[in-house]
């Protein structure tokens, strides 16, 4: 049986190779990137079995199959959890979570042998697997914020928020109802918690919603001035170094 390992972390690739050789299987080739794999598969006979890491140093390993029609059986190796990979059970021989357990590796090999012996054809739809993987691992953004008001909690949906702003070492939500609420976040933290297609950090002080913009005006020193629908406590100026990214965000 001819085996190829595609894994960008060379120590991990060598460790998996030693584990397989301990089980009596010879590894023909170690590949470490999409580019290297495409070049190798273009010039060599395809193996019986590929151990395939999903994220390589130069992209997702699915890109290999976009360029080369691979005929081999595949066992995925990845650090992603079982929830994110539930779809792979139906579309590959098996998958192994890192760090790879010796017993699970042996079971995966036996599963491949059973399928190969029975000559069951397991065609892989890599585009479908890619889409399922991307959907399963997609970033989940906050949909609401809970605000403590006295002895009560008020829930503020993300679509009700016009902007976030910092003032006097505190961070606030400003809503379309023209109300301000203190929250226990920094603007830096909020940037990773909200959808970047909807919210943009225009300056050190403001993180604004696309849906809140009423008007944009030219300002001094190649900057822009943004007027929101209800917020009027201060001028919101897009800093000069962010003007280019801001314009791209608007599009």
Secondary structure, DSSP 4 states (H G I P E B T S, - for coil): --EEEE-SSHHHHHHHHHHHHHTT--EEEEE-SHHHHHHHHHHSPPPSEEEEESEETTEETHHHHHHS---SEEEEEESS-TTTTGGGGGTSSEEEESSPPHHHHHHHHHHHHHHHHHT------HHHHHHHHHHHTPPPPP-EEEEEETTEEEEEEGGGEEEEEEETTEEEEEETTS-EEEES--HHHHHHHS-TTTEEE-SSSEEEEGGGEEEEEE-GGG-EEEEESS--SS-EEE-GGGHHHHHHHH-
